[in-house]
Amino acid sequence: MNGAVQLDNIFNFQNKSEYLVNVETSSYEKDKSIWALGEQGLCHFKMENNQVVMLKEPFLANTLNVSDPWNLVIHDNKLYVSNSGPRIGTENQYVKTHISVLDQGDWSVLDVGETPLVNNKHGKYLCSSYNLAFDPDDPNTFYVGTWFEGMYKIKGNECVVHYTHLNSPFSLNWAISVPCVEFDDNKNLWVVPMGTPSLCMLPREKQSVSTDEITKDDWYQFDYPEIANNKYAKLLIPKHSTAKWVVKGSWGGLIFAFDDKGTYNTTADDKTKSFTSFTDQDNKTFDPSYYTCIAEDNNGQIWIGTSSGPIVITNPNNVFNDNFRCTRIKIARNDGTDNADYLLQNIEITDIFVDGANRKWIGTTESGLYVVSSDGSEILEHFTTENSQLPSNRVTEVVVDPVTGVAYVGTTNGLAAYRSDAVQASEDYSSVYAFPNPVRPDYEGWISVTGLMDNSLVKITDVAGNLFFEGYSNGGQISWDGRDRKGNRVKTGVYLVFASSTTTGKQSGVVTKILVVN
């Protein structure tokens, strides 16, 4: 409908209504009234004298307004979900960006209003966006690159700075495309634009400059021809090693590693290396059609997704040496032979996320979602549309909340959530708690103890010291089914949770208590 309502054989009129923008579906009732689901929500109206008469004002249920979630970010204990732009596998380049925010169980819509334009002739709205990069010091400010309009700085729900070819090194050809933006640990903003220069950086002190005041000279520029015209870029700035990594996606793509040495005003002393193929631990060549994603795990190893499964860089600091090798993880067949298969061999990977227990959540284009162990030697879970509530087997992105352990999975048919048992580990036992607590008679699920140190030895006893449960935490969390060692539901009472660190040897005694009512 797009605001212009015309229903042949029922009505014949043109009526502009803000409630009827981007209508996805509608239903015509016998009384000649219409239910319509659009950008403003679900509304009920009828026509009188060629005018829209609202019978029920638009309302939105407590759900997201993004039907095709491609970007998922957890920031400041909130989940941000935005829809697809110019991604691999999408054809429509003119896509209005929708952003939904989940905060303590409630969904809201983040509307950034009108934005300055250079090339977009489809309306003054945020269009065809890539990833969101949040300001390290301001949870209400983020940067977003776009396919046509350069990069925007959004504060609250307003565009406050627009970066284009006029005030940045971004190239203007037929578009000003910025596929990737990321912050480093020093709060500098790194940008991978499409064109020349192939990489640039806005230092922290220049990020508060307004649109009219900032100039191209305020940026550091890096001209790496290997990653020029990078349409589907992803940038990894590791925490445990010095080299930065760029994924040049799509067909004919490559992996590019560079060490800028901290001398941002020159590339003369930089170390660089590009890979269209890798040599693995057996000196075999691994040559996928393209590369898709990259992530650093909790041990500093780097996982790379490809069109033919994942590979692992076990020693990233060795990347510039001649003897550099990648690792392809082998999983034994356990069929009485010494044969093994490569992990997710020939499966196209879309995303890799590392949770608090260092497990890898791996999304695919056709095979749903895999959860693999820390070292990748074991497939712990495999979720598909057939055995779970996953809306589609094409997973676009996955994130795991480090506080709650909830995994959010974006697919081409919507968003799914799954409560896992791994959260980010704590440095001590000062903030341990259990939920639900108290545990009531009608509760049948898991009882989670969270806020633990990594890989803690956890024991649960009654006040008399009888042991009911013992195990090791996944990251900072462990789950108990509320039963004793024989599988019987425990009796009403107070249960004590003891924890000790297997890493530091720290003994903490009782870290929390659980009240069970049966």
C-alpha positions as CSV (number, residue, x, y, z in Angstrom):
1,M,0.0,0.0,0.0
2,N,2.8,2.4,1.0
3,G,0.3,5.1,2.1
4,A,-1.6,5.1,-1.1
5,V,-4.6,2.9,-0.6
6,Q,-6.3,1.4,-3.7
7,L,-8.5,-1.7,-3.6
8,D,-9.9,-2.6,-7.0
9,N,-13.5,-3.8,-7.0
10,I,-14.0,-2.7,-3.4
11,F,-12.9,0.9,-3.4
12,N,-11.4,3.1,-6.0
13,F,-9.5,6.0,-4.4
14,Q,-6.2,7.3,-3.4
15,N,-5.9,8.3,0.2
16,K,-2.6,9.1,2.0
17,S,-2.4,7.7,5.5
18,E,0.6,7.5,7.8
19,Y,-0.9,4.4,9.3
20,L,-0.8,2.5,6.1
21,V,2.9,2.6,5.2
22,N,4.7,-0.5,4.1
23,V,1.7,-2.7,4.7
24,E,2.8,-6.4,4.8
25,T,-0.7,-8.0,4.7
26,S,-4.4,-7.1,5.0
27,S,-7.7,-8.7,5.4
28,Y,-11.1,-7.6,4.0
29,E,-14.1,-8.2,6.3
30,K,-17.7,-8.7,5.3
31,D,-18.7,-5.3,6.7
32,K,-16.2,-3.8,4.2
33,S,-13.7,-3.0,6.9
34,I,-10.1,-3.8,6.6
35,W,-7.4,-5.1,9.0
36,A,-3.9,-4.1,7.9
37,L,-0.5,-4.9,9.4
38,G,2.0,-2.3,8.5
39,E,5.0,-0.3,9.8
40,Q,2.8,1.4,12.5
41,G,1.3,-1.9,13.7
42,L,-2.0,-3.7,13.3
43,C,-5.0,-1.4,12.6
44,H,-8.6,-1.7,11.7
45,F,-10.3,0.8,9.4
46,K,-13.1,1.4,6.9
47,M,-13.7,3.9,4.1
48,E,-16.3,6.6,4.3
49,N,-16.5,9.2,1.5
50,N,-13.1,8.1,0.2
51,Q,-11.5,8.8,3.6
52,V,-9.9,6.4,6.0
53,V,-11.8,6.1,9.2
54,M,-9.9,4.3,12.0
55,L,-11.9,1.7,13.9
56,K,-8.9,0.7,15.9
57,E,-5.7,2.8,16.1
58,P,-2.5,1.0,15.2
59,F,-0.9,-1.0,17.9
60,L,2.2,-3.2,18.1
61,A,2.4,-6.4,20.2
62,N,5.5,-6.9,22.4
63,T,7.6,-8.2,19.6
64,L,10.2,-7.0,17.2
65,N,9.3,-5.2,13.9
66,V,12.1,-6.9,11.9
67,S,11.0,-9.8,9.8
68,D,14.4,-10.7,8.4
69,P,17.0,-10.1,11.3
70,W,20.5,-10.0,9.9
71,N,22.4,-7.9,12.4
72,L,22.2,-8.8,16.1
73,V,24.2,-6.8,18.8
74,I,24.0,-7.1,22.6
75,H,25.1,-3.8,24.1
76,D,24.4,-2.3,27.5
77,N,22.3,-5.4,28.4
78,K,20.0,-4.7,25.5
79,L,19.6,-6.7,22.2
80,Y,19.6,-4.7,19.0
81,V,18.1,-6.3,15.9
82,S,18.2,-4.8,12.4
83,N,17.2,-6.1,9.1
84,S,19.0,-7.0,5.9
85,G,20.8,-4.6,3.7
86,P,23.2,-5.4,0.9
87,R,24.3,-8.8,2.3
88,I,25.4,-11.9,0.5
89,G,22.2,-13.7,-0.6
90,T,20.0,-10.5,-0.8
91,E,19.1,-8.9,-4.1
92,N,17.1,-5.8,-3.0
93,Q,19.7,-3.1,-2.4
94,Y,17.1,-0.4,-1.5
95,V,16.0,-1.6,1.9
96,K,14.7,0.7,4.7
97,T,16.5,-0.1,7.9
98,H,14.4,-1.3,10.8
99,I,15.9,-1.5,14.3
100,S,14.2,-3.2,17.2
101,V,15.5,-3.2,20.8
102,L,14.8,-5.8,23.5
103,D,15.3,-4.4,27.0
104,Q,14.3,-6.5,30.1
105,G,11.7,-8.4,28.1
106,D,10.1,-5.4,26.4
107,W,10.5,-4.7,22.7
108,S,10.7,-1.1,21.3
109,V,11.3,0.4,17.9
110,L,14.3,2.6,17.4
111,D,13.3,5.2,14.8
112,V,16.2,7.5,13.8
113,G,13.9,9.7,11.8
114,E,15.0,11.5,8.6
115,T,18.6,11.3,7.6
116,P,20.8,13.5,5.3
117,L,21.0,12.1,1.8
118,V,23.5,12.0,-1.0
119,N,22.3,9.4,-3.5
120,N,19.2,7.8,-1.9
121,K,16.1,8.8,-4.0
122,H,13.8,6.4,-2.1
123,G,13.0,8.6,0.9
124,K,14.8,10.4,3.7
125,Y,15.3,7.3,5.8
126,L,18.2,5.1,6.9
127,C,18.6,2.7,4.0
128,S,20.6,-0.5,3.3
129,S,22.6,-0.5,6.4
130,Y,25.4,-2.7,7.6
131,N,26.6,-3.4,11.2
132,L,26.1,-1.2,14.2
133,A,29.2,-0.1,16.2
134,F,28.4,1.3,19.6
135,D,30.4,4.1,21.2
136,P,32.5,2.6,24.1
137,D,31.5,5.5,26.4
138,D,28.0,6.3,25.4
139,P,25.4,3.4,25.2
140,N,23.0,5.7,23.3
141,T,25.4,6.4,20.5
142,F,26.3,4.2,17.6
143,Y,27.7,4.3,14.1
144,V,26.3,2.6,11.1
145,G,27.6,2.2,7.6
146,T,25.3,2.1,4.6
147,W,25.4,0.9,1.0
148,F,24.7,4.3,-0.6
149,E,25.0,7.1,1.9
150,G,28.4,6.7,3.7
151,M,28.3,6.4,7.5
152,Y,25.9,7.9,10.1
153,K,26.5,8.7,13.8
154,I,23.2,8.2,15.6
155,K,22.7,9.6,19.1
156,G,19.5,8.5,20.8
157,N,17.1,8.5,17.8
158,E,18.7,11.3,15.8
159,C,21.5,11.5,13.2
160,V,24.1,13.9,14.5
161,V,26.9,13.4,12.1
162,H,26.9,12.3,8.4
163,Y,30.2,11.1,7.0
164,T,30.4,11.3,3.2
165,H,33.0,12.0,0.5
166,L,33.0,15.6,1.6
167,N,34.3,15.1,5.2
168,S,36.0,11.7,5.1
169,P,38.2,9.6,2.8
170,F,35.2,7.6,1.5
171,S,35.1,7.4,-2.3
172,L,32.1,8.7,-4.3
173,N,31.5,6.6,-7.4
174,W,27.9,5.6,-8.0
175,A,27.5,5.2,-4.2
176,I,29.3,5.9,-0.9
177,S,29.5,2.4,0.5
178,V,30.7,1.6,4.0
179,P,30.4,-2.2,4.7
180,C,32.0,-2.3,8.1
181,V,32.7,-0.2,11.2
182,E,34.4,-1.3,14.5
183,F,36.0,0.2,17.6
184,D,39.4,-0.9,18.9
185,D,40.4,-1.0,22.6
186,N,41.7,2.6,22.4
187,K,38.2,3.7,21.2
188,N,39.4,4.6,17.7
189,L,36.9,4.0,15.0
190,W,38.0,1.7,12.2
191,V,36.1,1.8,8.9
192,V,36.2,-0.4,5.9
193,P,34.8,1.6,3.0
194,M,34.3,0.3,-0.5
195,G,36.9,1.9,-2.8
196,T,40.1,3.8,-2.1
197,P,41.4,4.0,0.6
198,S,40.5,0.5,1.5
199,L,40.7,1.1,5.2
200,C,40.6,4.3,7.4
201,M,40.5,5.2,11.1
202,L,38.9,8.1,12.9
203,P,40.9,8.7,16.2
204,R,38.9,9.1,19.4
205,E,39.6,12.9,19.8
206,K,38.0,13.6,16.4
207,Q,34.8,11.6,16.9
208,S,33.0,14.5,18.7
209,V,33.6,16.8,15.7
210,S,30.4,17.9,13.9
211,T,29.6,17.3,10.3
212,D,30.5,20.8,9.2
213,E,33.8,20.9,11.2
214,I,35.3,17.5,10.3
215,T,37.6,17.1,7.3
216,K,39.3,14.4,5.4
217,D,42.6,15.4,7.1
218,D,41.1,14.3,10.5
219,W,41.3,10.6,9.3
220,Y,44.1,8.2,9.0
221,Q,44.1,6.4,5.7
222,F,45.4,2.9,4.8
223,D,45.6,1.9,1.1
224,Y,45.7,-1.8,0.9
225,P,44.9,-2.8,-2.7
226,E,44.2,-6.4,-1.7
227,I,40.9,-5.4,0.0
228,A,39.8,-2.6,-2.2
229,N,36.2,-2.7,-3.5
230,N,35.3,-4.8,-0.5
231,K,31.5,-5.1,-0.8
232,Y,30.9,-7.6,2.1
233,A,33.7,-6.7,4.5
234,K,34.1,-7.8,8.1
235,L,36.9,-6.5,10.4
236,L,38.2,-8.3,13.4
237,I,40.4,-6.4,16.0
238,P,41.6,-9.1,18.3
239,K,42.2,-8.7,22.0
240,H,44.9,-11.3,22.3
241,S,47.1,-10.6,19.3
242,T,48.5,-7.7,17.3
243,A,47.4,-8.3,13.8
244,K,44.0,-7.1,12.6
245,W,42.0,-9.2,10.1
246,V,39.7,-8.3,7.3
247,V,37.3,-10.7,5.5
248,K,36.7,-9.8,1.9
249,G,33.6,-11.8,1.2
250,S,31.7,-13.2,-1.8
251,W,33.2,-15.0,-4.7
252,G,36.9,-14.4,-5.3
253,G,37.3,-13.2,-1.7
254,L,40.2,-13.5,0.7
255,I,41.4,-13.1,4.2
256,F,43.7,-10.1,4.8
257,A,45.9,-9.7,8.0
258,F,47.8,-6.5,8.8
259,D,49.8,-5.1,11.7
260,D,49.9,-1.2,11.5
261,K,52.5,-1.1,14.3
262,G,50.6,1.7,15.9
263,T,52.0,4.2,13.3
264,Y,48.8,5.3,11.8
265,N,50.3,8.1,9.6
266,T,52.3,5.7,7.5
267,T,51.9,2.2,6.0
268,A,55.7,1.9,5.2
269,D,56.4,-0.2,8.3
270,D,53.2,-2.3,8.2
271,K,53.2,-6.0,7.9
272,T,50.5,-7.5,5.7
273,K,49.6,-10.9,4.3
274,S,46.6,-12.0,2.2
275,F,45.2,-15.5,1.7
276,T,43.0,-16.8,-1.0
277,S,43.8,-20.3,0.2
278,F,45.4,-21.8,3.3
279,T,47.8,-24.6,4.1
280,D,46.5,-26.8,6.9
281,Q,48.3,-28.8,9.6
282,D,48.8,-31.7,7.2
283,N,50.3,-29.4,4.5
284,K,47.1,-29.8,2.4
285,T,45.7,-26.8,0.6
286,F,42.3,-25.5,1.7
287,D,40.7,-23.4,-1.1
288,P,37.1,-22.5,-0.4
289,S,35.0,-20.6,-2.9
290,Y,34.7,-17.7,-0.5
291,Y,35.0,-16.5,3.2
292,T,32.1,-15.4,5.2
293,C,32.9,-14.5,8.9
294,I,35.6,-14.3,11.6
295,A,35.7,-14.4,15.4
296,E,38.3,-14.5,18.2
297,D,37.7,-17.1,20.9
298,N,38.4,-16.7,24.6
299,N,41.9,-18.3,24.2
300,G,42.9,-15.9,21.4
301,Q,42.4,-18.4,18.6
302,I,40.7,-17.1,15.5
303,W,37.9,-19.0,13.8
304,I,37.1,-18.3,10.2
305,G,33.9,-19.3,8.4
306,T,34.0,-20.3,4.8
307,S,31.8,-21.8,2.1
308,S,33.3,-25.2,3.0
309,G,33.3,-25.2,6.8
310,P,35.4,-23.5,9.5
311,I,39.1,-23.2,9.9
312,V,41.1,-22.2,13.0
313,I,44.1,-20.0,13.4
314,T,45.7,-21.4,16.6
315,N,48.6,-19.0,16.7
316,P,47.6,-15.6,15.1
317,N,50.9,-14.0,16.0
318,N,52.6,-16.4,13.6
319,V,50.6,-15.2,10.6
320,F,53.4,-13.3,8.9
321,N,55.9,-16.2,9.1
322,D,56.6,-18.6,6.2
323,N,55.7,-21.6,8.3
324,F,52.2,-20.3,9.1
325,R,49.5,-23.0,9.0
326,C,45.8,-23.1,9.7
327,T,44.0,-25.9,11.5
328,R,41.1,-27.9,10.1
329,I,39.5,-29.7,13.0
330,K,39.1,-33.4,12.7
331,I,36.3,-35.4,14.3
332,A,36.9,-39.2,14.7
333,R,34.2,-41.4,13.1
334,N,34.3,-43.8,16.1
335,D,33.6,-46.7,13.7
336,G,36.6,-48.9,14.6
337,T,38.9,-47.2,12.1
338,D,41.4,-44.3,12.5
339,N,39.4,-42.3,10.0
340,A,38.1,-38.8,10.8
341,D,36.1,-36.1,9.1
342,Y,36.7,-32.4,9.1
343,L,34.3,-30.4,11.3
344,L,31.3,-29.3,9.2
345,Q,33.1,-30.2,6.0
346,N,31.6,-28.6,2.9
347,I,28.9,-26.8,4.9
348,E,28.6,-23.1,4.2
349,I,29.1,-21.0,7.3
350,T,27.3,-17.7,7.8
351,D,28.3,-16.7,11.3
352,I,30.4,-17.8,14.3
353,F,29.8,-16.6,17.9
354,V,31.9,-17.5,20.9
355,D,30.0,-17.8,24.2
356,G,31.2,-17.5,27.8
357,A,32.3,-21.2,28.0
358,N,34.3,-20.7,24.8
359,R,31.9,-22.8,22.8
360,K,31.2,-21.9,19.2
361,W,27.7,-21.2,17.8
362,I,27.9,-21.7,14.1
363,G,25.2,-20.6,11.7
364,T,24.9,-22.1,8.2
365,T,23.0,-21.4,5.0
366,E,21.1,-24.6,4.8
367,S,21.9,-26.8,7.9
368,G,20.6,-24.6,10.7
369,L,22.7,-23.9,13.8
370,Y,25.5,-26.0,15.4
371,V,27.0,-25.6,18.9
372,V,30.5,-27.1,19.1
373,S,32.8,-27.6,22.1
374,S,35.6,-25.2,23.0
375,D,38.2,-27.0,20.8
376,G,35.7,-27.9,18.1
377,S,36.2,-31.7,18.6
378,E,32.6,-32.4,19.6
379,I,29.2,-31.2,18.2
380,L,27.1,-30.5,21.3
381,E,23.9,-29.4,19.6
382,H,22.5,-29.2,16.1
383,F,19.3,-27.2,15.8
384,T,17.1,-27.3,12.7
385,T,13.5,-26.6,11.8
386,E,12.8,-30.3,12.2
387,N,14.0,-30.7,15.8
388,S,13.6,-27.2,17.3
389,Q,11.7,-23.9,17.1
390,L,14.2,-22.5,14.6
391,P,12.2,-20.6,12.0
392,S,14.5,-21.4,9.1
393,N,17.6,-23.5,8.4
394,R,19.3,-20.4,6.9
395,V,20.9,-18.7,9.9
396,T,22.0,-15.1,9.4
397,E,23.6,-14.2,12.7
398,V,23.7,-15.5,16.3
399,V,24.7,-13.8,19.6
400,V,24.6,-15.1,23.2
401,D,23.8,-12.8,26.0
402,P,26.9,-12.9,28.4
403,V,24.7,-12.2,31.4
404,T,21.6,-14.5,30.9
405,G,23.1,-17.1,28.6
406,V,20.2,-16.7,26.1
407,A,21.2,-17.3,22.5
408,Y,19.4,-15.2,19.9
409,V,19.4,-16.6,16.4
410,G,18.5,-14.5,13.4
411,T,17.1,-16.4,10.4
412,T,15.6,-15.5,7.1
413,N,12.2,-16.3,8.6
414,G,12.5,-14.5,11.9
415,L,14.3,-14.5,15.3
416,A,14.6,-17.4,17.7
417,A,15.8,-17.5,21.4
418,Y,17.3,-20.4,23.3
419,R,18.4,-20.4,26.9
420,S,21.9,-21.9,27.0
421,D,23.9,-22.8,30.1
422,A,26.9,-20.6,29.5
423,V,27.5,-17.0,30.5
424,Q,30.5,-14.8,30.7
425,A,32.7,-15.8,33.7
426,S,33.2,-13.4,36.6
427,E,36.5,-12.5,38.2
428,D,35.3,-13.5,41.7
429,Y,32.3,-14.9,43.5
430,S,30.9,-11.6,44.8
431,S,27.8,-11.5,42.5
432,V,26.7,-15.1,42.4
433,Y,22.9,-15.7,42.4
434,A,20.4,-18.5,41.5
435,F,17.2,-18.3,39.4
436,P,14.4,-19.1,39.8
437,N,14.7,-18.6,43.6
438,P,12.6,-19.7,45.4
439,V,11.8,-22.8,43.3
440,R,8.1,-23.4,43.5
441,P,6.2,-26.7,43.4
442,D,5.0,-26.3,39.8
443,Y,8.4,-25.4,38.4
444,E,9.8,-28.2,36.1
445,G,12.8,-26.5,34.4
446,W,16.5,-26.0,35.3
447,I,17.8,-24.0,38.3
448,S,20.7,-21.9,37.1
449,V,23.5,-20.6,39.3
450,T,25.3,-17.7,37.6
451,G,28.0,-15.2,38.3
452,L,30.6,-17.9,38.8
453,M,34.3,-17.9,37.9
454,D,35.3,-19.8,34.8
455,N,35.1,-23.6,35.1
456,S,34.2,-23.5,38.8
457,L,33.7,-26.7,40.7
458,V,30.2,-26.4,42.1
459,K,28.6,-28.5,44.9
460,I,25.1,-28.2,46.2
461,T,24.2,-29.6,49.6
462,D,21.5,-29.4,52.2
463,V,22.2,-27.6,55.5
464,A,23.2,-31.0,57.0
465,G,26.0,-31.3,54.4
466,N,24.4,-34.1,52.3
467,L,25.7,-33.7,48.7
468,F,23.0,-33.5,46.0
469,F,24.8,-32.2,43.0
470,E,28.4,-31.7,41.8
471,G,29.7,-30.4,38.5
472,Y,31.8,-27.8,36.6
473,S,30.4,-24.5,35.3
474,N,30.3,-23.6,31.6
475,G,31.9,-20.2,31.8
476,G,30.1,-18.4,34.6
477,Q,27.0,-20.5,34.9
478,I,25.9,-24.0,35.9
479,S,22.4,-25.6,35.9
480,W,20.8,-28.1,38.3
481,D,17.6,-30.0,37.7
482,G,16.6,-29.8,41.4
483,R,17.0,-33.5,41.9
484,D,19.3,-35.7,44.0
485,R,21.8,-38.2,42.6
486,K,19.1,-40.9,42.3
487,G,16.9,-38.6,40.1
488,N,14.4,-37.8,42.8
489,R,13.0,-34.3,43.3
490,V,14.6,-32.8,46.4
491,K,12.5,-32.0,49.5
492,T,11.4,-28.6,50.7
493,G,14.3,-26.8,52.2
494,V,17.3,-24.5,51.8
495,Y,20.2,-25.7,49.7
496,L,23.7,-24.3,49.8
497,V,25.8,-23.7,46.8
498,F,29.6,-24.0,47.2
499,A,32.1,-23.0,44.5
500,S,35.8,-23.2,44.0
501,S,38.0,-22.0,41.1
502,T,39.8,-24.8,39.2
503,T,42.0,-22.1,37.6
504,T,43.2,-20.1,40.6
505,G,42.5,-22.7,43.3
506,K,40.4,-20.1,45.1
507,Q,37.9,-21.6,47.6
508,S,34.8,-19.5,48.3
509,G,32.6,-21.6,50.5
510,V,28.9,-20.9,50.3
511,V,28.3,-18.5,47.4
512,T,24.5,-18.5,47.4
513,K,21.5,-20.3,48.7
514,I,18.5,-21.8,47.0
515,L,15.0,-22.2,48.6
516,V,13.1,-25.2,47.2
517,V,9.4,-25.6,47.9
518,N,7.8,-28.9,47.0
